[in-house]
Structure formats: C-alpha cells, structure tokens
Amino acid sequence: MTAEVSYEVVVIGAGPVGLACALEVQRRGLSAVVVDKGALVNSLVGYPTNMEFFSTPELLEIGDYPFPTAHYKPLREDALDYYRRVAVSEKLPLRLYERVLALEGTPGAYEVVTEKGRIRTRYVIVATGFFDVPNRLGVSGEDRPQVSYYYKEPYAHVGQHVVVIGAKNSAAKAALQLVRAGADVTLVVRGAAVSESVKYWIRPDLVNRIAEGRIKAYFNTTVQAIDADAVQVLTPDGLQRIPAHFVYALTGYHPDYRLLAALGIECRTDAARTPWHSEDTFETNRPGVFVAGTVCGGLNTSRWFIENGRHHAKVIAEQLAARR
C-alpha cells in the first residue's frame, strides 16, 4: 500500500485530455498527479495497429507542443510517442496501473482512494473517456474466448470465418481489413444499412465490397447467442447460424458510470445519462470535482473528442488558479 501523499489536483485518466489538464494545472503553479487504472494513454494502446486518426496532427496537440509526423493524418503509433514525450517533457507525476476506488472527504479536503493508497487533494479532474467499457451484447456466449469487443489487427484470421457486429467506423474498417487479409467476413448490422456516419471515404468501400459479395452482410439483424463455432442471429427471414471462428462485437463504448458514482458525480436524466456539470466551468455537482473530455457527453460519445475536449484543460486550470 502506497503511503498517503498530497497534491493540489488529482487528474483521473492518463489519456490526451487528462495529460492536457495536468500540464495546464501544473503550469499555473498547482501540484498535480495523474492516476490511471491502465497504461499511459491506455485507450490509444488499445486502438488497432497502425490506426489512422481522422484528424490532422495540429488538432491533436496539447500544451502547445508540435506534433511531428510524416503522415498527413497521424497513426496510432505516432500519437503514442507524442503523448509520451509531452508527459516526459512536462515531468508530469504519473501513477499508472492504479485503479481509483472512491472519493472521500469534503470540498477542499478530499482523499482519492485507490487500490494502492490514498491521495489528499483539493481538487479532482475526471478525464476517463469511455473506451474501456464496451456496450455488451447481453447474449449467452459473449464471454467465449473467440469473442472480443476490441479489434487490433487482421493477420491471425487468414482463412477463418470472422463475424463483425456493428455498422459504424470501427466495424467498417475492421471488416475491410479482415477481408483483405484473407478472412471470410460476415457483417451483422442491427439497422437497415451501413451507418451514414461512417466516414465518406470508408463507407463506399464497404458498401461496394458487400455488393460484390466479398463481405457477406445481414441487415435488420440482431445477435441471439454465440456458440463455440457460430453466431445465432435473428434476421428478417428468421433465425440463422453464421459460422464463426472469431467474433468482433464493435458495438461502441460508454463511460464508467460505476466510477462516476463512486466519486459522487450525479448524472442527468437525459437520454445520454450526461454526468452533471456546468457547461461553462465543467464543475460537477460535487464542488471542486470537474469532468473533462469525452466523459462530459455521457452516452453521447461523439460530442467530445481529443480535438475539442483538450480545450477543457485550460478552462478548468484557469479556474483552479483563480481559487488559490
């Protein structure tokens, strides 16, 4: 158990927005520490190999550090190196692989309780994103070893039957990579078509591969169960079994609401279950506790990204500096 220590600000979440918050706070003279249950920029570590960001590098920059890359749009590996360099350059105190369990105390005298100890603090910034909590299917067999809610790369699936569940960018890119690497791919989509939100240069490619038969697709179809060697689906034509050596359920992700509750952050009753916070200050119902980045949108995970969520850091840091 780590001995109790003190920082003026504890940032929960070591992703790009969390790092931005910590460095902006630190630059204003407040001591800060970043705590994360996983690795540095843990979500990016979980992204597909060589994944290309949809944004150009300047939109991913934090702390006014230039993002050098040879690509017009950075790859996952570029970003991993960039954010590590920023954290090192700013000498940000990091407590990685340390899960936060609760927040105790009163405003101005909080204690962040982790699985390794306690951290006394005046303020808390929650920048936990959403990528670590998948939207589960809720069917029997989804915990089988051949089922994953995260796609990494296609190379292990040559000559294998692979079922991809979903219709947005992640599912579209996975299906295309898999079929081009020699997998037999079937796409299962709950709606009537591939989502219109799929990027304009990806969607036609997927639609054309389906039209030519290289990727089999079932629309208006839901998964009923996952067996050892197949996926049972309910189609407009009735129940069918799709052969499956591997299954990728790329059905999206959501914030860690259990953690938010443990921190005493309430959620609104809107459809997105938005964590309660001021739209101007990002302070939550618990005084001195703030949210930043994607988590601010609740289930509406497309509202905030690195590109716009990184700006929350300066807004919050300026408030904390003014309260000293």
N, C-alpha and C positions, 0 to 999 in steps of 0.2 A: 504494500500500500504506500503510495507516494505521500510524503509529508504535505501538510496543508501549506499553500503558498498564496500570495496575494498579487492581483493585477487590478488596475482600474477598470479594464474592459476584458471580458471573455468573449471571443468570437467562436461560435459553434458552427463548424463547417469549413473545411480547408479547400473549397473549390475556388474558382476565379473571383467570385463576388466576396466570399469570406476573406480571401487574401487582400482584396482591394479595401475592405473595411478595416482590416487590421493595420495596413500600412498607412491609410489616411488618418486613423486614430493616433498611431504612433508618431506620425509627422507633426501632429498638433500637441505633442508633449505628454500624451497619456500612455501609460504602460498597457500593453495588450498581449494576449496569448491566444493562439488558435488551437482549438481542440476538435479532433475528428475521430470517428469510430474506425476509419479506414486509412488509406494512403493519402499522400498529398494529391490534390485534385482527383479524388477517388473516382468520381463519375467518368472523367476522361480516361482513367486507367481501364474502365470497363467498356469503353467505346470500341467499335470494330477496328481491327488492324488497318492502318492507313486510311481511316475515315477522313473524308474531306469536309471541312466546315462549309456551311453555306455562306459565311461572311468573309469579307476581306480582312487582312490582319489588323488594320488600324481600328476596326470595330471591336476587336477582342483585347485591345491593350488595356492595362491597368497601371495606375501610378505614373503615367506619362513615360513609361518605358517603351521604346520602339520594339515592335515585334518583327524581327528579321526572319525572312523565309524566302526560299527560291520559288515558291508557288504563288500563283495569283490568289488562291484560297488555301489557307494553311491545312496541313494534315494533322491528325491526332498527335503524332509524334512530335511535330513542331510545337504544338501547344504544351505538351507535357514538359518539354525542355524549357520553353519560355517561362511558364509559371514557376517552375523550379528556380530558374535564375532570378526571377523577381523576388521570390521568398528569401533566397540566399543574400541577394544584394541589400535587401531591407533588414536583414538579420531578424526576421520575424520568429519569435519563440513558437515552436510547434510541439503539440502533444498529440501525436498520431497513434492510431490503433488504440484509442481510449474512448470508450462509449460514455456519453453523458446520460445519467440516470434521472436526475431531478434538479430542481432549483429551490433552495430553501432560504429563509430569511426575509428581510423587509427591504423596501426600496433604499438604495444607498449602502446596504449592508447585506448583500446576497452571498450565498455559498452555492457554487455549482458543484453538484455531487457527481462524480464519475466512478467508474468501476475500479479506478486506481487511487482515488483520493478525493480531496476537496480543494476548491479554489475560491478564495474570498475575492469578491469583486463589487464594484459599484454599479456597473452596467453590463448587460448581456446583449449581444447581437446574434440573432439566429439566421444563418445563411446556409441552410441544409439542402436546398434544392429538392429534387423529387426522384432522381434516377435509381435510388437504392430500394424503392418499394414498388414492385410491379403490380399492375392490375391483374389479379389472378383470374383464371377461367372459372373456378368454382365447380370443377367436374372431377369425377373419380379418375385416378391415373395421372393427374397433372404433376405429381411429385415423383414420377418414374425418372430414372437416371437419363433417359434419352430426351427428356423434355427440358427446355431452357427458356427463360424469359429474356435472355441476353444473347445476342449474336456477335461472334467475334470474327470468324473468317471461314471460307468455304472448303478449304483444301482437304479436310478429313472426310468429306462426304462424296467423294468421287464414286459413281456407280450406286449410290444409296438413294432410297426413297426418303425425301425430306418434305415435311408438311410445314408451311409457313402460315401462321394465323395472324391476320391483320391486313389493313389496306392503306396505311399511311407511309411516310417516307422510309421508316426503318424496315418495314416489311417489304416494301417495293425494292429497296436497294439490296436487301438480303436475298430475295428471290432471284434477282438478276445476277448477282454474283454467284450464287449457288448453281444456277443452270449453266452459266458459262464455265464453271469449274468442273462440270461433268456430273452433277447431281440430277436426279429425276425429281422435279419440283412440282408440288401442288400448293396452290394458294387458296386459303379458306377465308372468305370475306363475309362479315355479318350483313353489310349493306348490299345495295343493288349494283355497285360498281366500285372501281378503284377510286379512292377519295380524291376530290378535286383539289384538296390541299397539298397533294404530292407535288413536289417542285416540277416546274414546267418542262425541264429537260430530262426528268426521270419518268414521269407519267406516260408520255407517248411510247417510250422504250418498253415499258412493262405491258402496256395495252397491246402493242404490236407483237410481243413475244407470246402473249396469251392468244391473240388472233391466229398466229401461225401454228399454235399447238405445242410450242416448246415448253411453255408453262401451262399446266392444267389449272383451271380456276373454278371454284364453286362460289357463287354469289347468293345472297339472301340465305346464308347457311350458318348454322351455329354448331359448335362442338358439344357433343353429348357425353363422351367419355374417351379416354385414351387407354388403349390396350398395349400389350407388350410389343405388338408388331403392326398396329394400325390405329387410326383415329376414327371414331364413330361420329358422324356428322348428320345433322338433320337438314336436308335440302328441300327445295320446293317439290321434289319428286319422291320425298320420303327419306327414310334412314339409309345411309350408305356407310361402308367401311373403306377408308383410304389407306393403302399400305404405307407404313411409316417406320423407317429405322431411326429417324430423328425428327423432333418436333421443335419448332421455334415459335413460341407464343409471344409475338411482338405486339402486344395489346396496350402498350402505354404504361405510364407510371404515375404515382401520386405522392404528395408529401407524407412524411412520417407523422401522422396525427397522434399516435401514442406519445411520441416525444413532445409534441406541442402541448399536449395535455399535462405531461409530467412537468413541463416548465410553467404551467399555469396560464398558457395562452388560450383564450377562448376563440371559437370560430363562429362566424356569422351563420345565419340560417338560409343563406342564398344557395343556389344550386351548386356553386363551386366550393362550398364549405370554406370560404375565404378566412384565413386567420385574421382576427380582429386587429386592425391597426389604422392609424391616421394616414390618410393618403398624402399628407404634406410632410409629416415627420417620420413615419414608419414606426412610431412607438405603439406598442400593443396595449391591451387592457391592463397589463402589469407594468406599473411605472418603472422606467429605466430599462425595460426589455424591448428590444427592437427586432423587426424582421427585415431581411434584405434579399433581393434577387427573386428567383423563381418561386420560392415558397410563398411570397406575397400573394400570388394568384390562386392559391389553393388548387382545386382540381382543374382550373383553367391554366394548364401548364404552358400554353402558348402565348400567355400575356407578357411574361418577362423572360428574357434570355440574358446571356452574358452581355450582349450588346447594349441593352438598356438598363439591366439590373445593376451593372457596375457603377452607375451614377448614384445609386442609393448610398454608396460608401461615403461620398463627400457630404451629402445631406445629413447623414447621421453623425459623422465625425465633427462637423461644424457645430451641431447642437451640443454634443458632449463637451467640446472645448469651451463653449459658452457657459456651461453649467459648473465649471471648475471653481 
